[in-house]
Amino acid sequence: MLRSTSSFFKAFRGGRPSSPPPIPYPHNRRNSFQSGSSSSSTSNMGLPLITFLIVGLLFLISLFSHPDTSTHHKFQMPALLPSKPPSLHISDPILASRINTTYAAYLEQCPNGPQPIYLDPSLTPIEQERYSPLKAKSKGRYLLVTNTRQIEDHLPDILNSIIVLTTFLGASHISLSILEGPSDDCTPKVINSVLLRLLHSLGISPSYINVSTDEPKIDWNQHNRIEKISELRNRALSPLWEKGWGEETQAVVFFNDVYMHARDILELLFQHDKNGADITTGMDWWKKRPEYYYDIWVGRTIDTGDLFYPIDYTWWSPSSNLFPNSPKSRIAYENLQPFQVFSSWNALAILSPKPFLPPYNVRFRSGNKEKGECAASECTLIASDFWKIGFGKVQVVPSVQFAYERDVALDIVEDLEKQKRLLAWKDGKPPQKLDSPIEWLSKPPEKVRCHPWPEVNGLSANVWEETRWVPPWLN
């Protein structure tokens, strides 16, 4: 059964029949102490003294113990007494003040809300220099778009990313469209009470803010999944053609409910601009240890049109052996270098706005049943439609990786930092030998692997039972 590969609703991921069986977390902290049995010769006076010393030692430990999400998977002493939460590590006092004020406002709406994953949401000086071309006066607006619900835990990082992006790029370079709901957590309250005020305080024009919250609950038994998700995605993106935003939009940043850092978006925008791409994505993960690549139903390689890794049975399997049939893609992936693919989404996609505007008017959609088109994901079909009209430069930037769950996001942070050190990255920038532009192939694969969505309503269905090889687009 398929789990939600390109979904933007938490409910899509909950209770997936296709999810692998529960796996142990080998990196979970174990904050327990083991005590040996006391000797039978211990005197009555010795026991109180030993007890006093142990309690005193633990008390001292608790005073100096401040568990910090940034030290995930590292040894931490348990705090026996309430401890101060870890503070954000921001050197710019103005940025720090804005972020801390926003987080305090978030906590007013979500009293039990978590700290952000990224305790330093700012950019390094090298990153600021690398991404400076993105804020040139000649550049248009970057349209942030999402359909979402139930993102209470993700909001601290999303809010921080919006603050850093707008501060760095400038308010005249940002527009935003959100379609939210339904949520039964504090998500709509934060969007209406915190995010909207934040956007105004950052100087973003109200005419470039489109927010709708508290969408009604969807009875998925009455809807074809791909048709309904396409409708919702088009509604979120509609200001591009309905409000005239398209003329000023440099690129669309369409993201799912994932943990993110401003540098993730900026690196994708940078590679999109540098390589003249039409679609640019990172990678996304359901689990990282062991690895379960998330968007397997959408991604197709450029040379063979195959999945990023083979699934020859109706079950979601670990993906430690990515790109076995695409050697060039595999080498680039291992070196964190951008590489061309036929299609990809991977939680966040940078899209050229031109295909959505006249004369092309591309939209998210389901497959054409009457013409026998593959009933693929709406995100695969977007790539297919882009290719058809001459916008076939689709790339994956593997140095940017996303997760939907907090523990997986922390694993990604740790693993990527280690991999970047080994590859000689410095302060967010790769070495010159790993920073060369893509050499684009102008032709798509002759055939593309198709796993069609069955003709059933609902959120879940088994897409892996049928395999077909189809032309890259419908003529």
VENMO-V625116 format. One record per residue. N is the residue number from 1. RES is the residue in three letters. SS is DSSP state (a for helix, b for strand, c for the rest). PSI is psi in whole degrees, -180 to 180 (none if undefined). OMEGA is omega in radians with two decimals (none if undefined). Layout:
n,res,ss,psi,omega
N,RES,SS,PSI,OMEGA
N,RES,SS,PSI,OMEGA
This chain:
n,res,ss,psi,omega
1,MET,c,145,-3.09
2,LEU,c,132,2.90
3,ARG,c,171,-3.01
4,SER,c,100,-3.09
5,THR,c,-32,-3.10
6,SER,c,32,-3.03
7,SER,c,164,3.03
8,PHE,c,10,3.11
9,PHE,c,136,3.10
10,LYS,a,-39,-3.09
11,ALA,a,-26,3.13
12,PHE,a,-30,-3.05
13,ARG,a,-17,-3.10
14,GLY,c,133,3.05
15,GLY,c,40,-3.13
16,ARG,c,124,3.07
17,PRO,c,-23,-3.07
18,SER,c,-9,-3.06
19,SER,c,146,3.12
20,PRO,c,162,3.09
21,PRO,c,155,-3.13
22,PRO,c,138,-3.13
23,ILE,c,148,3.13
24,PRO,c,150,3.08
25,TYR,c,101,-3.05
26,PRO,c,-12,-3.05
27,HIS,c,8,3.13
28,ASN,c,142,3.08
29,ARG,c,147,3.04
30,ARG,c,97,-3.09
31,ASN,c,65,3.14
32,SER,c,151,3.08
33,PHE,c,145,3.08
34,GLN,c,134,3.12
35,SER,c,137,3.10
36,GLY,c,160,3.11
37,SER,c,144,-3.13
38,SER,c,153,3.14
39,SER,c,148,3.14
40,SER,c,-14,-3.12
41,SER,c,-2,-3.13
42,THR,c,131,-3.10
43,SER,c,163,3.11
44,ASN,a,-30,3.10
45,MET,a,-31,-3.09
46,GLY,a,-36,-3.09
47,LEU,a,-50,3.10
48,PRO,a,-38,-3.13
49,LEU,a,-46,3.13
50,ILE,a,-44,3.12
51,THR,a,-43,3.14
52,PHE,a,-43,-3.12
53,LEU,a,-42,-3.14
54,ILE,a,-47,3.14
55,VAL,a,-41,3.12
56,GLY,a,-41,3.13
57,LEU,a,-47,3.13
58,LEU,a,-35,3.10
59,PHE,a,-44,3.12
60,LEU,a,-40,3.12
61,ILE,a,-42,-3.08
62,SER,a,-31,-3.13
63,LEU,a,-32,-3.09
64,PHE,a,5,-3.09
65,SER,c,119,3.09
66,HIS,c,86,-3.11
67,PRO,c,138,-2.99
68,ASP,c,125,-3.13
69,THR,a,-20,3.14
70,SER,a,-11,3.12
71,THR,a,34,3.14
72,HIS,c,137,3.12
73,HIS,c,4,3.03
74,LYS,c,160,-3.09
75,PHE,c,132,3.05
76,GLN,c,137,3.01
77,MET,c,145,3.13
78,PRO,c,139,3.08
79,ALA,c,116,-3.12
80,LEU,c,-26,3.09
81,LEU,c,159,3.11
82,PRO,c,134,-3.10
83,SER,c,156,-3.14
84,LYS,c,133,3.11
85,PRO,c,154,3.12
86,PRO,c,140,3.13
87,SER,c,157,3.10
88,LEU,c,146,-3.08
89,HIS,c,83,-3.06
90,ILE,c,123,-3.09
91,SER,c,-31,-3.13
92,ASP,c,114,-3.05
93,PRO,a,-35,3.14
94,ILE,a,-45,3.10
95,LEU,a,-42,3.14
96,ALA,a,-42,-3.14
97,SER,a,-44,-3.13
98,ARG,a,-42,-3.13
99,ILE,a,-43,3.13
100,ASN,a,-37,3.09
101,THR,a,-41,3.13
102,THR,a,-40,3.13
103,TYR,a,-38,3.09
104,ALA,a,-40,3.10
105,ALA,a,-36,3.06
106,TYR,a,-44,-3.11
107,LEU,a,-27,3.07
108,GLU,a,-35,3.12
109,GLN,a,-30,-3.10
110,CYS,c,77,-3.04
111,PRO,c,-29,-3.14
112,ASN,c,17,-3.10
113,GLY,c,153,-3.09
114,PRO,c,167,2.93
115,GLN,c,157,3.03
116,PRO,c,155,3.05
117,ILE,c,-44,-3.06
118,TYR,c,105,-3.11
119,LEU,c,-12,2.96
120,ASP,c,91,-3.10
121,PRO,c,1,-3.07
122,SER,c,178,3.14
123,LEU,c,146,3.04
124,THR,c,159,3.08
125,PRO,a,-37,3.13
126,ILE,a,-40,3.09
127,GLU,a,-41,3.11
128,GLN,a,-41,3.10
129,GLU,a,-41,-3.11
130,ARG,a,-41,-3.03
131,TYR,a,3,-3.10
132,SER,a,-33,3.10
133,PRO,a,-22,-3.11
134,LEU,a,-19,-3.10
135,LYS,a,19,3.08
136,ALA,c,151,-3.13
137,LYS,c,-26,-3.11
138,SER,c,-14,-3.14
139,LYS,c,148,3.10
140,GLY,c,-153,-3.13
141,ARG,b,149,3.03
142,TYR,b,113,-3.04
143,LEU,b,111,3.08
144,LEU,b,124,-3.06
145,VAL,b,137,3.03
146,THR,b,146,2.85
147,ASN,b,129,-3.00
148,THR,b,165,3.00
149,ARG,c,156,3.04
150,GLN,c,51,-3.10
151,ILE,c,31,3.13
152,GLU,c,-46,-3.08
153,ASP,c,-25,-3.10
154,HIS,c,-20,-2.97
155,LEU,a,-39,3.11
156,PRO,a,-43,3.14
157,ASP,a,-36,3.11
158,ILE,a,-45,3.11
159,LEU,a,-45,3.12
160,ASN,a,-40,3.14
161,SER,a,-41,3.12
162,ILE,a,-41,3.11
163,ILE,a,-49,-3.09
164,VAL,a,-43,3.12
165,LEU,a,-48,-3.09
166,THR,a,-40,3.11
167,THR,a,-41,-3.08
168,PHE,a,-50,-3.05
169,LEU,a,-29,-3.06
170,GLY,c,142,-3.08
171,ALA,a,-29,-3.13
172,SER,a,-8,3.14
173,HIS,a,6,-3.04
174,ILE,b,136,2.89
175,SER,b,160,-3.01
176,LEU,b,137,3.08
177,SER,b,124,-3.10
178,ILE,b,133,2.98
179,LEU,b,111,-2.99
180,GLU,b,144,2.91
181,GLY,c,165,-0.04
182,PRO,c,147,3.09
183,SER,c,144,3.03
184,ASP,c,14,3.00
185,ASP,c,-159,-3.04
186,CYS,c,9,-3.07
187,THR,a,-54,-3.10
188,PRO,a,-34,3.12
189,LYS,a,-40,3.12
190,VAL,a,-42,3.13
191,ILE,a,-45,-3.07
192,ASN,a,-36,-3.04
193,SER,a,-26,-3.06
194,VAL,a,-55,-3.05
195,LEU,a,-47,-3.10
196,LEU,a,-42,3.08
197,ARG,a,-39,3.12
198,LEU,a,-47,-3.12
199,LEU,a,-42,3.12
200,HIS,a,-41,-3.13
201,SER,a,-27,3.10
202,LEU,c,-10,3.08
203,GLY,c,12,3.11
204,ILE,c,129,-3.10
205,SER,c,134,3.09
206,PRO,a,-27,3.14
207,SER,a,-8,3.09
208,TYR,a,26,3.07
209,ILE,b,123,3.13
210,ASN,b,106,-3.06
211,VAL,b,129,3.05
212,SER,b,125,-3.12
213,THR,c,171,3.07
214,ASP,c,45,3.03
215,GLU,c,146,-3.12
216,PRO,c,156,3.10
217,LYS,c,142,-3.11
218,ILE,c,130,3.01
219,ASP,c,97,-3.02
220,TRP,a,-18,3.07
221,ASN,a,-14,3.14
222,GLN,a,5,-3.03
223,HIS,c,143,2.90
224,ASN,b,128,-3.04
225,ARG,a,-50,-3.04
226,ILE,a,-40,3.13
227,GLU,a,-43,-3.09
228,LYS,a,-43,3.13
229,ILE,a,-38,3.09
230,SER,a,-44,3.12
231,GLU,a,-44,-3.12
232,LEU,a,-41,3.09
233,ARG,a,-43,-3.14
234,ASN,a,-37,3.10
235,ARG,a,-43,3.14
236,ALA,a,-35,-3.08
237,LEU,a,-9,-2.97
238,SER,c,-29,3.09
239,PRO,a,-22,3.13
240,LEU,a,-40,-3.12
241,TRP,a,-23,-3.10
242,GLU,a,-30,-3.12
243,LYS,c,5,3.11
244,GLY,c,16,3.13
245,TRP,a,-23,-3.03
246,GLY,a,-34,-3.10
247,GLU,a,-30,-3.10
248,GLU,c,-3,-3.04
249,THR,b,123,3.09
250,GLN,b,-43,-3.13
251,ALA,b,151,3.06
252,VAL,b,131,3.07
253,VAL,b,97,-3.06
254,PHE,b,115,-3.03
255,PHE,b,149,3.05
256,ASN,c,-175,-3.08
257,ASP,c,80,-3.08
258,VAL,c,163,3.00
259,TYR,c,135,-3.05
260,MET,c,162,3.05
261,HIS,c,148,-3.13
262,ALA,a,-36,-3.12
263,ARG,a,-28,3.09
264,ASP,a,-49,-3.13
265,ILE,a,-43,-3.11
266,LEU,a,-39,3.11
267,GLU,a,-41,3.09
268,LEU,a,-42,3.09
269,LEU,a,-41,3.13
270,PHE,a,-48,-3.14
271,GLN,a,-35,3.09
272,HIS,a,-46,-3.13
273,ASP,a,-45,-3.10
274,LYS,a,-40,-3.08
275,ASN,c,1,-3.13
276,GLY,c,40,-3.05
277,ALA,c,163,3.06
278,ASP,c,-32,3.02
279,ILE,b,130,3.13
280,THR,b,130,3.11
281,THR,b,166,2.95
282,GLY,b,-143,3.02
283,MET,b,154,3.05
284,ASP,b,154,-3.01
285,TRP,b,140,2.96
286,TRP,b,-45,2.99
287,LYS,b,154,-3.13
288,LYS,b,-24,-3.10
289,ARG,c,96,-0.10
290,PRO,c,168,-3.04
291,GLU,b,129,2.96
292,TYR,b,100,3.09
293,TYR,b,136,-2.95
294,TYR,c,-53,-2.90
295,ASP,c,45,-3.04
296,ILE,c,-29,-3.09
297,TRP,c,-22,-3.06
298,VAL,c,-46,-2.97
299,GLY,c,136,3.04
300,ARG,b,141,-3.11
301,THR,b,160,-3.09
302,ILE,c,-31,-3.03
303,ASP,c,-36,-3.08
304,THR,c,-13,-3.07
305,GLY,c,16,-3.06
306,ASP,c,173,3.02
307,LEU,c,160,3.09
308,PHE,c,-24,2.95
309,TYR,c,152,-2.97
310,PRO,c,137,2.93
311,ILE,c,107,-3.09
312,ASP,c,12,3.13
313,TYR,c,168,-2.98
314,THR,c,60,3.12
315,TRP,c,149,-3.13
316,TRP,c,118,-3.01
317,SER,c,158,3.07
318,PRO,c,149,-3.00
319,SER,c,43,-3.13
320,SER,c,-19,-3.12
321,ASN,c,68,-3.11
322,LEU,c,147,3.06
323,PHE,c,46,3.13
324,PRO,c,-24,-3.12
325,ASN,c,12,-3.13
326,SER,c,79,-3.01
327,PRO,a,-42,-3.13
328,LYS,a,-39,3.10
329,SER,a,-41,-3.11
330,ARG,a,-44,3.14
331,ILE,a,-46,3.13
332,ALA,a,-42,3.13
333,TYR,a,-45,-3.11
334,GLU,a,-26,3.12
335,ASN,c,8,-3.13
336,LEU,c,34,3.11
337,GLN,c,144,3.08
338,PRO,c,146,3.10
339,PHE,b,153,-3.08
340,GLN,b,143,3.06
341,VAL,b,170,3.03
342,PHE,b,-44,-3.13
343,SER,b,152,3.12
344,SER,c,154,3.00
345,TRP,c,-61,2.95
346,ASN,c,45,2.96
347,ALA,c,-33,3.12
348,LEU,b,125,-3.11
349,ALA,b,132,2.95
350,ILE,b,124,-3.05
351,LEU,b,138,2.96
352,SER,c,136,-3.14
353,PRO,c,-21,-2.99
354,LYS,a,-44,-3.12
355,PRO,a,-22,-3.13
356,PHE,a,-9,-3.05
357,LEU,c,164,3.07
358,PRO,c,144,0.16
359,PRO,c,5,-3.00
360,TYR,c,-50,3.09
361,ASN,c,43,3.07
362,VAL,c,145,3.08
363,ARG,c,157,2.94
364,PHE,c,140,-3.03
365,ARG,c,172,2.99
366,SER,c,170,-3.12
367,GLY,c,152,3.12
368,ASN,c,103,-3.07
369,LYS,c,-40,-3.07
370,GLU,c,-33,-3.12
371,LYS,c,4,3.08
372,GLY,c,23,3.13
373,GLU,c,149,3.11
374,CYS,c,132,3.09
375,ALA,c,66,-3.06
376,ALA,c,177,3.03
377,SER,c,150,3.08
378,GLU,a,-25,3.12
379,CYS,a,-33,3.02
380,THR,a,-41,-3.11
381,LEU,a,-30,3.04
382,ILE,a,-46,3.10
383,ALA,a,-44,3.12
384,SER,a,-44,3.14
385,ASP,a,-36,3.05
386,PHE,a,-47,3.13
387,TRP,a,-44,-3.03
388,LYS,a,-34,-3.08
389,ILE,c,14,3.03
390,GLY,c,15,3.10
391,PHE,c,61,-3.00
392,GLY,c,21,3.10
393,LYS,c,93,-3.08
394,VAL,b,128,-3.08
395,GLN,b,154,3.01
396,VAL,b,133,3.08
397,VAL,b,96,-2.98
398,PRO,b,-10,3.08
399,SER,b,-9,3.07
400,VAL,b,120,-3.06
401,GLN,b,143,-3.03
402,PHE,b,156,3.06
403,ALA,b,152,3.11
404,TYR,c,-22,-3.09
405,GLU,c,148,-3.01
406,ARG,a,-46,-3.11
407,ASP,a,-36,3.13
408,VAL,a,-38,3.10
409,ALA,a,-41,3.12
410,LEU,a,-37,3.06
411,ASP,a,-42,-3.14
412,ILE,a,-45,3.13
413,VAL,a,-48,-3.10
414,GLU,a,-45,-3.09
415,ASP,a,-40,-3.13
416,LEU,a,-40,3.11
417,GLU,a,-43,3.13
418,LYS,a,-45,-3.12
419,GLN,a,-39,3.14
420,LYS,a,-37,3.07
421,ARG,a,-44,-3.14
422,LEU,a,-30,-3.13
423,LEU,c,7,3.04
424,ALA,c,31,2.97
425,TRP,c,152,3.12
426,LYS,b,117,3.09
427,ASP,c,42,3.07
428,GLY,c,7,-3.12
429,LYS,b,132,3.13
430,PRO,c,160,3.04
431,PRO,c,158,-3.05
432,GLN,a,-38,-3.09
433,LYS,a,-20,3.12
434,LEU,a,12,-3.05
435,ASP,c,29,-3.12
436,SER,c,154,-3.12
437,PRO,c,161,3.12
438,ILE,c,143,2.97
439,GLU,c,104,-2.99
440,TRP,c,141,2.93
441,LEU,c,133,-3.07
442,SER,c,-16,-3.10
443,LYS,c,139,3.08
444,PRO,c,172,3.02
445,PRO,c,152,-3.12
446,GLU,c,-40,3.12
447,LYS,c,152,3.13
448,VAL,b,136,-3.12
449,ARG,b,133,-3.10
450,CYS,b,128,2.96
451,HIS,c,93,-2.97
452,PRO,c,146,3.02
453,TRP,c,126,-3.13
454,PRO,c,158,3.14
455,GLU,c,69,3.13
456,VAL,c,152,3.02
457,ASN,c,165,3.12
458,GLY,b,172,-3.09
459,LEU,c,-23,-3.05
460,SER,c,141,3.06
461,ALA,c,158,-3.14
462,ASN,c,106,-3.14
463,VAL,c,-8,-3.00
464,TRP,c,-8,-3.10
465,GLU,c,-28,-3.12
466,GLU,c,133,3.08
467,THR,c,128,3.07
468,ARG,b,157,3.04
469,TRP,b,123,-2.97
470,VAL,b,163,3.04
471,PRO,c,156,-3.09
472,PRO,c,-25,3.03
473,TRP,c,165,-3.11
474,LEU,c,125,3.13
475,ASN,c,none,none
